[in-house]
Amino acid sequence: MAHENFKQSPIFHNALRCPDSMGNSSENHDGIRVLEATKRLDHLIRNALDLMDSGHLQPSIICAIKAFLRHIDYTLPGMAPRVRSDILHGIHERIAFCRELADAADRERLAMGWNDLSTAELFEERIARHQSTMHDVVYGNPFWKYHAGTSPHGGDAIYSGLGHNGKNFDFYIDMKHYWG
């Protein structure tokens, strides 16, 4: 399988150990924001390489990765002077890995004769549809107020304030695909 080399990398193995990030709040500090973005990239890496039955990289996750990379490319240079070098090193490792992963996904789709490449816009539109922003999803966490962690019965425990009807719940469920 062409993706086995990705699964052998230390980045992927670190991504497998990434703790839950749906319940974290992100303070107004650039270093913490970059750490949160790093965790979310870890989740995207892990989920993109969950080949399931198809044997192919997950197109929707690749869209999210490309959107994250585009937003990070735009915002990280302004934050970098206020972020510790070890934190920057960690996110730069993931950025490079994600670029390789996205390129591999594009090559795979072209080799299969699929001309519809996964694009950042597909994920960005999904975020906008839920009336959120890429900045909130990459560096903040619109769900931290609602997420209570893992329930004792498996799955997620969510605070009752989220409700099971309404835009916040729909957004939460939609994003679970990427960070679950």
NORZIKA-V216521 format. One record per residue. RES is the residue in one small letter. SS is DSSP state (~ for helix, > for strand, _ for the rest). OMEGA is omega in degrees with one decimal (NA if undefined). BURIAL is + if it has 16 or more other C-alpha atoms within 10 Angstrom, else -. Layout:
{{RES;SS;OMEGA;BURIAL} {RES;SS;OMEGA;BURIAL}}
This chain:
{{m;_;-175.2;-} {a;_;-175.1;-} {h;_;-178.4;-} {e;~;179.6;-} {n;~;176.0;-} {f;~;-177.8;+} {k;~;177.6;-} {q;_;-174.2;-} {s;_;176.5;-} {p;~;178.1;-} {i;~;179.5;+} {f;~;-179.8;+} {h;~;173.7;-} {n;~;179.5;-} {a;~;178.3;+} {l;~;-179.0;-} {r;_;-176.7;-} {c;_;179.3;+} {p;_;177.2;-} {d;_;178.4;-} {s;_;-178.7;+} {m;_;-177.1;+} {g;_;-177.7;+} {n;_;171.1;+} {s;_;-176.9;+} {s;_;-178.8;+} {e;_;-178.0;-} {n;_;-178.7;-} {h;_;-173.8;-} {d;~;179.0;+} {g;~;178.7;+} {i;~;178.5;+} {r;~;-179.7;+} {v;~;174.9;+} {l;~;178.2;+} {e;~;177.4;+} {a;~;178.2;+} {t;~;178.1;+} {k;~;-179.6;+} {r;~;174.8;+} {l;~;176.9;+} {d;~;178.6;+} {h;~;178.7;+} {l;~;177.3;+} {i;~;-178.8;+} {r;~;-176.4;+} {n;~;177.1;+} {a;~;-177.8;+} {l;_;171.2;+} {d;_;-169.9;-} {l;_;179.1;-} {m;_;-177.0;-} {d;_;-173.3;-} {s;_;-175.6;-} {g;_;-178.4;-} {h;_;174.3;+} {l;_;-176.0;+} {q;_;-176.0;+} {p;~;-178.2;+} {s;~;178.7;+} {i;~;177.1;+} {i;~;174.8;+} {c;~;179.7;+} {a;~;178.8;+} {i;~;-179.8;+} {k;~;178.1;+} {a;~;177.0;+} {f;~;-179.0;+} {l;~;-179.8;+} {r;~;-179.0;-} {h;~;179.1;+} {i;~;177.2;+} {d;~;-177.9;-} {y;~;-170.8;-} {t;~;-174.3;-} {l;~;-179.9;+} {p;~;178.5;-} {g;~;-179.5;-} {m;~;-170.0;-} {a;~;-179.0;-} {p;_;-178.1;-} {r;_;-176.6;-} {v;_;179.2;+} {r;_;-176.0;-} {s;~;179.7;-} {d;~;177.3;-} {i;~;177.4;-} {l;~;178.8;+} {h;~;-179.6;-} {g;~;-178.9;-} {i;~;178.4;+} {h;~;174.8;-} {e;~;-179.4;-} {r;~;178.6;+} {i;~;179.9;+} {a;~;179.4;-} {f;~;-179.7;+} {c;~;177.1;+} {r;~;177.9;-} {e;~;-179.6;-} {l;~;179.2;+} {a;~;177.5;+} {d;~;178.6;-} {a;~;178.9;+} {a;~;178.1;+} {d;~;178.7;+} {r;~;-180.0;-} {e;~;-178.6;+} {r;~;178.2;+} {l;~;179.3;-} {a;~;178.6;-} {m;_;-179.5;-} {g;_;178.8;-} {w;_;-177.6;-} {n;_;-179.6;-} {d;_;179.9;-} {l;_;175.5;+} {s;_;-177.7;+} {t;_;178.0;+} {a;~;-176.0;+} {e;~;-179.4;-} {l;~;178.5;-} {f;~;179.7;+} {e;~;176.5;+} {e;~;178.1;-} {r;~;178.9;+} {i;~;-179.9;+} {a;~;178.8;-} {r;~;178.6;-} {h;_;177.4;-} {q;_;175.6;-} {s;_;-179.8;-} {t;_;175.7;+} {m;~;-179.5;+} {h;~;178.4;-} {d;~;-176.7;-} {v;~;-177.9;+} {v;~;-171.4;+} {y;_;179.8;+} {g;_;174.3;+} {n;_;-178.4;+} {p;_;-174.9;+} {f;_;-171.1;+} {w;_;-178.9;+} {k;_;-171.9;-} {y;_;-171.3;+} {h;>;-179.0;+} {a;>;179.2;+} {g;>;-178.4;+} {t;>;-179.5;-} {s;_;179.1;-} {p;_;-178.4;-} {h;_;-176.6;-} {g;_;-178.4;-} {g;_;-176.5;-} {d;>;169.7;-} {a;>;178.4;-} {i;>;179.0;+} {y;_;-178.0;-} {s;~;179.4;-} {g;~;179.4;-} {l;~;-178.1;+} {g;_;179.3;-} {h;_;175.2;-} {n;_;175.5;-} {g;_;-172.0;-} {k;~;-179.0;-} {n;~;179.2;+} {f;~;179.0;+} {d;~;179.0;-} {f;~;179.6;+} {y;~;-178.8;+} {i;~;179.4;-} {d;~;-177.7;-} {m;~;177.0;+} {k;~;177.6;-} {h;~;-175.9;-} {y;~;-174.9;+} {w;~;-177.7;+} {g;_;NA;-}}
